[in-house]
Amino acid sequence: MHSPCSLNIDVEWHTLKNTLQQAANEALGKRKKERHKRRLILWNGDIKNLIENKTKAYLRYLTTRSESDKLEYKRPVATVKRETRKI
């Protein structure tokens, strides 16, 4: 259990932390974090199949960590990039 001294320190720490945060928010304000997601504009069945194949190849590579599986993963990656650039 906590001793009276450690409870006092915890209370003091939380008070100090909250005071500093409040002062920083008042002086600097808060900014809303913007999230930008890159999205493929034209999504079709071909792209979906290519991405599924790429994901399967990646998971296979993660389980084996072999050089041949790594090369088998890089091929679908290049194909997906090439096809998305075409679109």
C-alpha positions, 0 to 999 in steps of 0.5 A, a space after each residue: 500500500 502507499 505510505 502517506 508520503 508517497 501519496 503526497 508526492 503523487 498528488 503534488 506530481 499530478 498537480 504540477 503536471 496538470 498546471 504545466 499542461 494547462 499553462 502550455 495549452 493557454 499559451 500555445 493552444 492546441 492543434 488538431 492533428 491532421 491525418 492524410 491517407 493516400 487512397 487509390 482513386 480507381 479501385 477495381 477487382 484487378 488491383 484488389 487481386 494484385 494486392 491480395 497476392 502481394 499480401 500473401 507473398 509478404 506473409 509467406 516471406 515473413 514466415 520463411 525469411 528465405 531469399 527466394 520468398 523475398 524475390 517472390 514478394 518483390 515481384 507482386 510489389 513491382 506489379 502493384 506499383 506499375 498497375 497503380 501508376 497506369 491508373 
